[in-house]
Amino acid sequence: MSRICELTGKGRQVGHNVSHANNKTKRTFLPNLQNVTLMSEALETSVKLRVSTHGLRSVEHVGGLDNWLVKTSDDKLSLKARRLKRDIAKKLASA
C-alpha cells in the first residue's frame, strides 16, 4: 500500500540526514497517514479513507467531506475519492 493521502495527494519526500560533521545520508519523510471513517451527508453513508492529518484538518475546516470533494480538483484525488466525488455530484444534481 503506497504512502499517499487519498484526499490531498500528499506523499513521501526525500531529503538528507545531516550530521554534526555535515555528512549527508539519504532519508525519506513519510506523511502522517491515518485510517479514518468520514461521513458523507449527501450519500448518507460512511466512507473509510487513508488520509493525512493535514488533510483531515482541511476537510473539517471546509465543512465536511462533501464540500471538500466538490472544491478539490480530480488530479489530487485517489481513484476511490474520484468515484465518491462523482456519486456525490450525481446525488446533488438529482436533489
Contact map, one row per residue, 1 for C-alpha under 8 A:
11100000000000000000000000000000000000000000000000000000000000000000000000000000000000000000000
11110000000000000000000000000000000000000000000000000000000000000000000000000000000000000000000
11111000001100000000000000000110100000000000000000000000000000000000000000000000000000000000000
01111100111100000000000000000010100000000000000000100000000000000000000000000000000000000000000
00111111111000000000000000000010100000000000000001110010000000000000000000000000000000000000000
00011111100000000000000000000000000000000000000011100000000000000000000000011101100000000000000
00001111100000000000000000000000000000000000000000100010000000000000000000011100100000000000000
00001111110000000000000000000000000000000000000000110010000000000000000000011000000000000000000
00011111111000000000000000000000000000000000000000000000000000000000000000011100000000000000000
00011001111100000000000000000010000000000000000000010000000000000000000000000000000000000000000
00111000111110000000000000000110000000000000000000000000000000000000000000000000000000000000000
00110000011111000000000000011110000000000000000000000000000000000000000000000000000000000000000
00000000001111100000000000011100000000000000000000000000000000000000000000000000000000000000000
00000000000111110000000001111000000000000000000000000000000000000000000000000000000000000000000
00000000000011111000000001111000000000000000000000000000000000000000000000000000000000000000000
00000000000001111100000111110000000000000000000000000000000000000000000000000000000000000000000
00000000000000111110001111100000000000000000000000000000000000000000000000000000000000000000000
00000000000000011111111110000000000000000000000000000000000000000000000000000000000000000000000
00000000000000001111111100000000000000000000000000000000000000000000000000000000000000000000000
00000000000000000111111000000000000000000000000000000000000000000000000000000000000000000000000
00000000000000000111111000000000000000000000000000000000000000000000000000000000000000000000000
00000000000000000111111100000000000000000000000000000000000000000000000000000000000000000000000
00000000000000001111111110000000000000000000000000000000000000000000000000000000000000000000000
00000000000000011110011111000000000000000000000000000000000000000000000000000000000000000000000
00000000000000011100001111100000000000000000000000000000000000000000000000000000000000000000000
00000000000001111000000111110000000000000000000000000000000000000000000000000000000000000000000
00000000000001111000000011111000000000000000000000000000000000000000000000000000000000000000000
00000000000111110000000001111100000000000000000000000000000000000000000000000000000000000000000
00000000000111100000000000111110000000000000000000000000000000000000000000000000000000000000000
00100000001110000000000000011111000000000000000000000000000000000000000000000000000000000000000
00111000011100000000000000001111100000000000000000010000000000000000000000000000000000000000000
00000000000000000000000000000111110000000000000000011000000000000000000000000000000000000000000
00111000000000000000000000000011111000000000000001111000000000000000000000000000000000000000000
00000000000000000000000000000001111100000000000001111000000000000000000000000000000000000000000
00000000000000000000000000000000111110000000000111100000000000000000000000000000000000000000000
00000000000000000000000000000000011111000000000111100000000000000000000000000000000000000000000
00000000000000000000000000000000001111100000011110000000000000000000000000000000000000000000000
00000000000000000000000000000000000111110000011110000000000000001000000000000000000000000000000
00000000000000000000000000000000000011111001111000000000000000011000000000000000000000000000000
00000000000000000000000000000000000001111111111000000000000000011100000000000000000000000000000
00000000000000000000000000000000000000111111100000000000000000000100000000000000000000000000000
00000000000000000000000000000000000000011111000000000000000000000100000000000000000000010011000
00000000000000000000000000000000000000011111100000000000000000000000000000000000000000110010000
00000000000000000000000000000000000000111111110000000000000000000000000000000000000000000000000
00000000000000000000000000000000000000111011111000000000000000000000000000000000000000000000000
00000000000000000000000000000000000011110001111100000000000000000000000000000000000000000000000
00000000000000000000000000000000000011110000111110000000000000000000000000000000000000000000000
00000000000000000000000000000000001111000000011111000000000000000000000000000000000000000000000
00000100000000000000000000000000001111000000001111100000000000000000000000000000000000000000000
00001100000000000000000000000000111100000000000111110000000000000000000000000000000000000000000
00011111000000000000000000000000111100000000000011111011000000000000000000000000000000000000000
00001001010000000000000000000011110000000000000001111111000000000000000000000000000000000000000
00000000000000000000000000000001110000000000000000111111100000000000000000000000000000000000000
00000000000000000000000000000000000000000000000000011111110000000000000000000000000000000000000
00001011000000000000000000000000000000000000000000111111111000000000000000000000000000000000000
00000000000000000000000000000000000000000000000000111111111100000000000000000000000000000000000
00000000000000000000000000000000000000000000000000001111111110000000000000000000000000000000000
00000000000000000000000000000000000000000000000000000111111111000001000000000000000000000000000
00000000000000000000000000000000000000000000000000000011111111111011000000000000000000000000000
00000000000000000000000000000000000000000000000000000001111111111000000000000000000000000000000
00000000000000000000000000000000000000000000000000000000111111110000000000000000000000000000000
00000000000000000000000000000000000000000000000000000000011111110011000000000000000000000000000
00000000000000000000000000000000000000000000000000000000001111111011000000000000000000000000000
00000000000000000000000000000000000000110000000000000000001111111111000000000000000000000000000
00000000000000000000000000000000000001110000000000000000001100111111100000000000000000000000000
00000000000000000000000000000000000000011100000000000000000000011111110000000000000010010000000
00000000000000000000000000000000000000000000000000000000001001111111111000000000000000000000000
00000000000000000000000000000000000000000000000000000000011001111111111100000000000000000000000
00000000000000000000000000000000000000000000000000000000000000001111111110000000100010000000000
00000000000000000000000000000000000000000000000000000000000000000111111100000000000010001000000
00000000000000000000000000000000000000000000000000000000000000000011111110000000000000000000000
00000000000000000000000000000000000000000000000000000000000000000001111111011000000000000000000
00000000000000000000000000000000000000000000000000000000000000000000101111111000000000000000000
00000000000000000000000000000000000000000000000000000000000000000000000111111000010000000000000
00000000000000000000000000000000000000000000000000000000000000000000000011111100000000000000000
00000111100000000000000000000000000000000000000000000000000000000000000111111100000000000000000
00000111100000000000000000000000000000000000000000000000000000000000000111111111110000000000000
00000110100000000000000000000000000000000000000000000000000000000000000000111111110000000000000
00000000000000000000000000000000000000000000000000000000000000000000000000001111111000000000000
00000100000000000000000000000000000000000000000000000000000000000000000000001111111100000000000
00000110000000000000000000000000000000000000000000000000000000000000100000001111111110000000000
00000000000000000000000000000000000000000000000000000000000000000000000001001111111111000000000
00000000000000000000000000000000000000000000000000000000000000000000000000000011111111100000000
00000000000000000000000000000000000000000000000000000000000000000000000000000001111111110000000
00000000000000000000000000000000000000000000000000000000000000000100110000000000111111111000000
00000000000000000000000000000000000000000000000000000000000000000000000000000000011111111100000
00000000000000000000000000000000000000000010000000000000000000000000000000000000001111111110000
00000000000000000000000000000000000000000110000000000000000000000100000000000000000111111111000
00000000000000000000000000000000000000000000000000000000000000000000010000000000000011111111100
00000000000000000000000000000000000000000000000000000000000000000000000000000000000001111111110
00000000000000000000000000000000000000000110000000000000000000000000000000000000000000111111111
00000000000000000000000000000000000000000100000000000000000000000000000000000000000000011111111
00000000000000000000000000000000000000000000000000000000000000000000000000000000000000001111111
00000000000000000000000000000000000000000000000000000000000000000000000000000000000000000111111
00000000000000000000000000000000000000000000000000000000000000000000000000000000000000000011111
